[in-house]
Amino acid sequence: MVTSIFWQFLWAAVGAVLGILLKPLWDFAASRHGEFTGVWQQIIPPFEGEPEKLATVKVRHVSDRLIATTHRTAPKLAFAQNWKVEARIKRGLVFGIYWPEDTSKLPGSYGTLQFKIRDENRFEGFYVRVRPDGGDDIMEFRESLKTIPLRWERA
């Protein structure tokens, strides 16, 4: 009887440990199959004197979340321009935030984005970029926030 209880406890403990260890692998495998998982292209059309901007976007779609990284491909600068994106999908909309991977090179390049899902291969919307003014201690908006057109298309 004591031996049976011991083995039941042992197998329960082994199952719990395996569950904890294998969950990240399960989540990774599940994230690869979301409808919007894959490589996309981000297009920011010319806007107020700025040139067209293009980026590669690598998206993981898990449940109602999009987790992405963007890498600017045009125009080229002397340093890599990369951002992280976290967003939610609700009723045909994608809304989220973005921020630079390297804040020392892109200190004010963060904000929000919102898309309408046009179809499984195209999101259309806008982003709002924070425009800091002043030193490192105090951040103030130097102009009204503007919505800047943006779209993602599956590559």
Secondary structure, 3 states (H helix, E strand, C coil): CHHHHHHHHHHHHHHHHHHHHHHHHHHHHHHCCCCCCEEEEEEECCECCECCEEEEEEEEEECCEEEEEEEEEECCCCCCCEEEEEEEEECCEEEEEEEECCCCCCCCCCEEEEEEEEECCEEEEEEEECCEECCCCCCEECCCCCCEEEEEEEC
